[in-house]
Amino acid sequence: MSQFTRRNFLKVTGAAAAATTALGYSTFAIGGASKKVVIVGGGIGGVTAAKYIKMMDKSIDVTLIEANKDYYTCFMSNEVLGGERSIDSIHFGYSGLAKHGVKVVHDWVTGIDAGKRVVKTKGGKSFGYDRCIVSPGIDFRWDTIEGYDAKVAEKIPHAWKAGSQTVTLRKQLEAMKNGGTVIIAPPPNPFRCPPGPYERASLIAAYLKKHKPKSKIIILDPKDKFSKFGLFTEAWKRHYGYGTGNSMIEWVSGSKGGKIESVDPATMTVQADVEAFKGDVLNIIPAQKAGKIAFDAGLTNDKGWCPIDGKTFESTMHKNIHVIGDASVASPLPKSGYAANSEAKVCAAAVVALLNGDKAPQPSWVNTCYSIVHPGEGISVAMVYAYKDGKIVKVKGSGGLTPSKFDAEMRAREEQYAHSWFRNITADVFG
């Protein structure tokens, strides 16, 4: 991990994760007049924000509104596809929030009135707020691939929102004949990750190599490069013969005709720039945008994402509304679950300060992206971020990348770190 050792990195991330301390707050009630926060969206960002606001100031009335009673993490969902874990192992509920004093309402949010500071739901309820935090996640640009829409996705799953489609795709892989072809079509940038498409290809390949060795994976990619490119391709060479005439994985870049134009569900055929590809199992992941409620609430820009003030994550479109997670324009922070968790803590600290008449504290963020390239072998990239001159920036010399020189012991530890991180972050969010 370069000169910035993993031990030092964990010290920094530990401090950042304990946002209540790092951002200048302790976990007792600050007190004061009645203050109301309504949080829209019960993903990693929304749940983290709800929990940490109550930890920082027990006097704040916090309500989280989420339509679904069950949450499945996108991170580690690729291990479900590879047969390394069960769908139940990535399933979480919201009972932990109640223990912290958060009110959880399972309903669909239909609108946010920024002027009146009211959130309305499909069930006919209205929730007033002093500050609103929106964590809408992502939605898909269905119009970018001809023949592919939400209905078709039930048969040809994107499995980009973990849950039922993860199970569907896994069953399709199990039912596929030995010698079959799996086609994975990753999305263009920017996209929410995890679940990473290249980790997905790796773990599906591991399953096929063990159980259906005559099979093949074709990755039709609109991009010419992706994160941890060298580490992935080197691992593919060792495990799956990448680059040889007998490779289990074939990656077709955008400049080589990898961008797909249409899907024919009847023939299971994908039309790319140059030629058509027929598969036995198709995994099509469309281009992405902010979740629907962000559009309905007028929080998006012309590119379909939500611009924010990097210090507080307050929307630049509407005052008193903050947008966190995948939907926010927070580059160079990635659109990841780890980043959403970090953003939520920064946002929570800012909201608590603002509701108590104080200035938002100076923020910092952290992200690590783990990828498992084969059972027993992981890789990662990590970075620490700061707020400087009105912008979110990478901290020079922080973070690092798994060394390119293969070390079996180190790679095994990387997988262990990934699994440990999963246990820790889910306990942090839902515990």
Legacy VTK file of the C-alpha trace (Angstrom):
# vtk DataFile Version 3.0
C-alpha trace
ASCII
DATASET POLYDATA
POINTS 431 float
0.000 0.000 0.000
2.821 2.396 -0.896
4.614 4.294 1.882
1.292 4.928 3.600
1.140 1.563 5.415
-2.053 -0.377 5.976
-1.606 0.032 9.727
-1.432 3.819 9.385
-4.320 3.766 6.943
-6.457 1.839 9.393
-5.613 4.402 12.044
-6.866 7.166 9.761
-9.966 5.264 8.669
-10.724 4.324 12.252
-10.625 7.961 13.198
-12.757 8.917 10.225
-15.261 6.162 10.928
-15.649 7.408 14.467
-17.070 10.550 12.947
-18.648 11.695 16.164
-15.181 12.123 17.604
-13.261 13.116 14.479
-15.748 15.844 13.645
-15.757 17.287 17.113
-18.861 15.739 18.660
-19.329 13.294 21.483
-22.186 10.846 21.734
-24.374 12.593 24.296
-27.382 14.767 23.822
-26.546 18.378 23.005
-30.034 19.442 23.952
-31.985 22.480 22.836
-35.346 23.170 21.239
-37.280 20.627 19.220
-35.452 19.877 15.967
-36.744 17.572 13.220
-34.798 15.681 10.570
-36.513 13.532 7.945
-34.336 11.087 6.022
-35.549 9.749 2.676
-34.019 6.417 1.692
-32.903 3.491 3.840
-29.706 2.456 2.118
-26.223 2.677 3.606
-26.167 6.481 3.478
-29.622 7.079 4.908
-29.359 4.571 7.741
-25.890 5.757 8.744
-27.041 9.380 8.828
-30.087 8.523 10.945
-28.083 6.547 13.474
-25.252 9.049 13.792
-27.496 12.084 14.194
-29.140 10.395 17.181
-25.739 9.400 18.534
-24.539 13.007 18.292
-27.702 14.671 19.612
-30.440 12.591 21.190
-32.751 15.612 21.326
-33.160 15.693 17.545
-36.316 14.013 16.245
-35.187 11.706 13.421
-37.560 9.912 11.045
-36.329 7.606 8.290
-38.727 6.787 5.449
-37.995 3.699 3.340
-40.423 1.676 1.227
-38.781 -1.703 1.765
-38.523 -3.615 5.029
-35.568 -5.658 3.825
-32.176 -4.403 2.683
-29.572 -6.422 0.775
-26.062 -5.030 0.535
-24.592 -4.607 -2.928
-21.148 -5.247 -1.485
-20.524 -8.992 -1.214
-23.506 -9.715 -3.489
-21.046 -10.936 -6.153
-20.041 -13.697 -3.743
-23.673 -14.832 -3.838
-23.404 -15.072 -7.630
-20.193 -17.053 -7.320
-21.742 -19.435 -4.800
-19.434 -18.349 -1.962
-22.205 -17.056 0.331
-25.994 -17.118 0.700
-28.389 -14.281 -0.076
-29.394 -14.295 3.605
-25.859 -13.334 4.603
-26.252 -9.922 2.934
-29.762 -9.299 4.286
-30.401 -6.660 6.957
-33.397 -5.014 8.598
-34.106 -1.735 10.367
-34.774 -2.846 13.934
-31.385 -1.535 15.070
-32.427 2.047 14.308
-35.334 1.895 16.729
-32.890 1.112 19.532
-31.179 4.416 18.809
-34.470 6.294 18.905
-34.970 6.664 15.151
-38.561 6.461 13.908
-38.731 4.158 10.872
-41.646 4.528 8.446
-42.074 2.011 5.624
-43.763 3.972 2.859
-43.032 5.445 -0.579
-42.006 9.095 -0.634
-43.977 10.834 -3.386
-42.713 14.377 -2.994
-40.653 16.868 -1.052
-41.940 20.426 -0.693
-38.737 22.408 -0.156
-40.625 25.652 0.500
-42.889 24.261 3.197
-40.272 21.753 4.384
-42.613 18.791 4.149
-42.079 15.224 2.927
-45.179 13.470 1.575
-45.762 9.736 1.193
-47.933 7.427 -0.875
-49.717 6.429 2.320
-51.037 9.984 2.634
-48.806 11.130 5.459
-46.865 14.392 5.705
-43.657 14.845 7.679
-42.401 18.316 8.518
-38.665 18.896 8.863
-36.053 21.470 9.742
-33.477 19.564 7.717
-34.088 16.787 5.205
-31.469 14.244 4.103
-32.138 12.456 0.822
-30.258 9.254 0.043
-32.033 8.160 -3.148
-29.489 5.735 -4.580
-29.434 5.187 -8.324
-31.884 4.521 -11.110
-31.267 3.360 -14.669
-31.272 5.121 -18.016
-33.433 2.530 -19.718
-33.465 4.490 -22.974
-29.740 3.889 -23.569
-30.114 0.237 -24.632
-32.803 -0.646 -27.167
-34.954 -3.592 -26.103
-33.952 -3.409 -22.446
-36.250 -1.996 -19.797
-37.407 -2.659 -16.240
-39.766 -5.442 -17.344
-37.126 -7.229 -19.437
-34.703 -6.889 -16.509
-36.823 -9.350 -14.529
-35.798 -12.013 -17.058
-32.396 -10.625 -18.006
-31.270 -9.205 -14.657
-28.898 -6.347 -14.036
-28.610 -7.530 -10.389
-27.224 -4.065 -9.645
-29.621 -3.636 -6.743
-28.968 -6.684 -4.617
-31.900 -8.923 -3.720
-34.313 -10.844 -5.929
-32.357 -10.223 -9.136
-29.187 -11.492 -7.468
-31.022 -14.745 -6.766
-32.399 -14.875 -10.321
-28.959 -14.444 -11.892
-27.449 -17.065 -9.598
-30.154 -19.573 -10.558
-29.543 -18.873 -14.247
-25.839 -19.581 -13.808
-26.640 -22.834 -12.001
-29.039 -23.885 -14.770
-26.669 -22.998 -17.629
-25.126 -25.883 -19.546
-21.428 -26.691 -19.364
-20.032 -24.885 -22.395
-22.478 -22.005 -22.162
-21.677 -18.314 -22.603
-22.243 -15.599 -20.012
-22.348 -12.032 -21.325
-21.719 -9.185 -18.887
-22.297 -5.624 -20.103
-20.878 -3.089 -17.591
-22.279 0.460 -17.540
-20.501 3.619 -18.723
-19.078 6.050 -16.176
-20.201 7.253 -13.710
-21.786 4.250 -12.073
-22.466 2.926 -8.577
-19.960 0.305 -7.451
-20.090 -2.195 -5.733
-21.230 -4.578 -7.010
-18.220 -4.260 -9.349
-18.704 -5.768 -12.812
-15.104 -7.024 -12.979
-15.230 -8.664 -9.563
-18.510 -10.175 -10.745
-16.838 -11.600 -13.835
-14.018 -12.976 -11.673
-16.269 -14.787 -9.202
-18.601 -16.139 -11.873
-15.504 -17.409 -13.700
-14.329 -19.133 -10.512
-17.683 -20.897 -10.243
-17.653 -21.912 -13.913
-14.057 -23.115 -13.786
-14.973 -25.468 -10.951
-18.384 -26.657 -12.133
-18.709 -25.844 -15.864
-15.148 -25.571 -17.200
-16.085 -25.492 -20.889
-18.017 -22.234 -20.392
-16.978 -18.686 -21.213
-17.590 -15.105 -20.079
-17.639 -12.207 -22.552
-17.443 -8.697 -21.072
-18.826 -6.111 -23.488
-17.570 -2.821 -22.082
-18.231 0.746 -23.297
-14.980 1.804 -21.543
-11.338 1.311 -22.495
-10.110 1.032 -18.909
-11.461 0.447 -15.428
-10.362 0.689 -11.791
-7.618 -1.781 -10.775
-7.297 -2.772 -14.442
-3.778 -4.185 -14.159
-4.535 -6.156 -11.001
-7.673 -7.679 -12.486
-6.141 -8.684 -15.805
-3.064 -10.168 -14.107
-5.310 -12.268 -11.864
-7.396 -13.311 -14.858
-4.222 -14.527 -16.578
-3.248 -16.693 -13.608
-6.689 -18.116 -12.867
-8.612 -18.067 -16.124
-6.068 -17.996 -18.972
-6.819 -14.405 -19.926
-5.068 -13.290 -23.088
-4.720 -16.825 -24.462
-6.777 -18.607 -27.083
-8.370 -20.687 -24.332
-9.293 -17.857 -21.939
-12.443 -18.238 -19.869
-12.805 -14.436 -19.827
-12.861 -12.259 -22.927
-12.957 -8.489 -22.396
-14.041 -6.341 -25.350
-13.270 -2.656 -24.782
-15.290 0.260 -26.102
-12.781 1.106 -28.819
-12.877 -2.534 -29.964
-16.674 -2.596 -30.299
-17.671 -3.383 -26.713
-20.426 -0.792 -26.350
-23.800 -2.527 -26.652
-26.654 -0.942 -28.581
-29.559 -3.344 -28.167
-30.781 -6.559 -26.581
-33.102 -9.174 -28.095
-34.601 -11.114 -25.156
-36.242 -13.667 -27.447
-32.935 -14.829 -28.952
-30.706 -13.833 -26.001
-28.624 -11.772 -28.383
-26.736 -8.567 -27.668
-25.901 -6.212 -30.527
-22.649 -4.342 -29.921
-20.969 -1.684 -32.049
-19.260 -4.129 -34.385
-21.006 -7.486 -34.057
-23.752 -9.418 -32.310
-23.141 -11.802 -29.412
-25.427 -14.632 -28.350
-25.368 -15.777 -24.743
-26.972 -18.358 -22.498
-26.987 -15.969 -19.537
-27.070 -12.202 -20.000
-26.198 -9.652 -17.329
-26.961 -6.187 -18.724
-26.121 -3.187 -16.506
-27.469 0.082 -17.972
-26.142 3.610 -17.612
-27.209 5.225 -14.356
-28.644 8.381 -12.804
-29.936 9.545 -9.436
-32.962 7.770 -7.935
-36.450 8.890 -8.981
-37.292 10.920 -5.872
-34.283 13.157 -6.557
-35.818 14.106 -9.915
-39.298 14.522 -8.432
-37.903 16.826 -5.736
-35.969 18.961 -8.213
-32.582 18.009 -6.807
-30.893 16.934 -10.066
-28.839 18.766 -12.671
-28.933 18.315 -16.454
-26.718 15.232 -16.154
-29.135 13.453 -13.817
-27.131 13.767 -10.588
-27.479 15.928 -7.479
-25.049 18.849 -7.027
-24.122 19.552 -3.407
-21.957 21.738 -1.187
-19.054 19.429 -0.389
-18.678 20.620 3.199
-22.225 19.803 4.326
-23.731 17.871 1.377
-26.532 20.432 1.322
-28.174 20.581 -2.095
-27.253 23.563 -4.251
-30.759 23.320 -5.737
-32.805 23.586 -2.516
-31.848 24.858 0.921
-32.226 22.667 4.020
-32.085 19.489 1.923
-28.912 17.395 1.919
-28.154 14.661 -0.636
-25.752 11.843 0.210
-24.602 8.614 -1.369
-24.502 7.506 -4.986
-26.809 10.253 -6.274
-24.638 13.166 -5.130
-22.033 14.943 -7.250
-19.119 14.439 -4.863
-16.181 13.595 -7.113
-13.444 12.538 -6.500
-15.361 10.482 -3.928
-16.621 7.348 -5.705
-20.210 6.153 -5.811
-19.760 3.348 -3.295
-21.281 2.014 -0.105
-18.154 2.855 1.869
-18.185 6.432 0.536
-21.911 6.751 1.340
-21.204 5.660 4.916
-18.446 8.249 5.213
-20.534 10.997 3.574
-23.437 10.239 5.902
-21.285 10.812 8.978
-19.992 14.122 7.621
-23.533 15.166 6.732
-24.859 14.079 10.139
-22.247 16.177 11.920
-23.057 19.175 9.718
-26.813 18.830 10.289
-26.384 18.547 14.063
-24.164 21.632 14.096
-26.482 23.689 11.904
-29.571 22.760 13.917
-27.763 23.902 17.041
-26.699 27.224 15.530
-23.074 26.216 15.044
-20.815 26.092 11.996
-20.388 22.791 10.195
-17.084 21.137 11.191
-14.207 20.623 8.771
-14.912 17.275 7.103
-12.819 14.358 5.897
-13.806 11.139 4.171
-12.378 7.717 3.474
-13.032 4.950 0.958
-11.601 1.524 0.294
-12.714 -0.575 -2.645
-12.139 -4.283 -2.112
-12.493 -6.763 -4.957
-12.249 -10.533 -4.725
-10.686 -11.895 -7.906
-10.807 -15.552 -6.856
-11.842 -17.322 -3.648
-8.912 -16.755 -1.299
-7.536 -13.762 -3.203
-8.454 -10.096 -2.938
-7.213 -6.720 -4.142
-8.000 -3.182 -3.026
-7.568 0.524 -3.616
-7.915 3.052 -0.791
-7.972 6.823 -0.435
-8.520 9.529 2.177
-10.231 12.784 1.180
-10.306 16.299 2.614
-12.169 19.565 2.023
-9.946 22.344 0.688
-10.697 25.647 -1.051
-14.362 24.732 -1.409
-13.710 21.340 -2.970
-13.411 17.693 -1.994
-9.834 16.604 -2.760
-7.678 13.514 -2.405
-5.141 13.677 0.414
-1.722 13.382 -1.199
0.201 10.345 0.001
-2.830 8.683 1.579
-4.386 5.408 0.604
-2.735 3.133 -1.917
-3.181 0.192 -4.247
-2.460 -3.492 -3.773
1.122 -4.070 -5.050
1.194 -5.380 -8.618
3.770 -8.041 -7.758
1.834 -11.146 -6.777
2.205 -12.225 -3.158
-0.138 -15.089 -2.242
-0.051 -14.324 1.477
-0.827 -10.639 0.971
-3.637 -11.378 -1.474
-5.167 -13.839 1.005
-5.048 -11.119 3.666
-6.787 -8.721 1.288
-9.732 -11.120 1.072
-9.746 -11.400 4.867
-9.703 -7.600 5.136
-12.646 -7.435 2.729
-14.717 -9.842 4.801
-13.740 -8.097 8.031
-14.717 -4.749 6.523
-18.100 -6.201 5.535
-18.781 -7.351 9.090
-17.646 -4.029 10.555
-19.512 -1.700 8.219
-22.798 -3.609 8.451
-22.500 -3.568 12.263
-21.736 0.156 12.106
-24.744 0.871 9.896
-27.412 -1.540 11.094
-26.216 -2.410 14.611
LINES 1 432
431 0 1 2 3 4 5 6 7 8 9 10 11 12 13 14 15 16 17 18 19 20 21 22 23 24 25 26 27 28 29 30 31 32 33 34 35 36 37 38 39 40 41 42 43 44 45 46 47 48 49 50 51 52 53 54 55 56 57 58 59 60 61 62 63 64 65 66 67 68 69 70 71 72 73 74 75 76 77 78 79 80 81 82 83 84 85 86 87 88 89 90 91 92 93 94 95 96 97 98 99 100 101 102 103 104 105 106 107 108 109 110 111 112 113 114 115 116 117 118 119 120 121 122 123 124 125 126 127 128 129 130 131 132 133 134 135 136 137 138 139 140 141 142 143 144 145 146 147 148 149 150 151 152 153 154 155 156 157 158 159 160 161 162 163 164 165 166 167 168 169 170 171 172 173 174 175 176 177 178 179 180 181 182 183 184 185 186 187 188 189 190 191 192 193 194 195 196 197 198 199 200 201 202 203 204 205 206 207 208 209 210 211 212 213 214 215 216 217 218 219 220 221 222 223 224 225 226 227 228 229 230 231 232 233 234 235 236 237 238 239 240 241 242 243 244 245 246 247 248 249 250 251 252 253 254 255 256 257 258 259 260 261 262 263 264 265 266 267 268 269 270 271 272 273 274 275 276 277 278 279 280 281 282 283 284 285 286 287 288 289 290 291 292 293 294 295 296 297 298 299 300 301 302 303 304 305 306 307 308 309 310 311 312 313 314 315 316 317 318 319 320 321 322 323 324 325 326 327 328 329 330 331 332 333 334 335 336 337 338 339 340 341 342 343 344 345 346 347 348 349 350 351 352 353 354 355 356 357 358 359 360 361 362 363 364 365 366 367 368 369 370 371 372 373 374 375 376 377 378 379 380 381 382 383 384 385 386 387 388 389 390 391 392 393 394 395 396 397 398 399 400 401 402 403 404 405 406 407 408 409 410 411 412 413 414 415 416 417 418 419 420 421 422 423 424 425 426 427 428 429 430
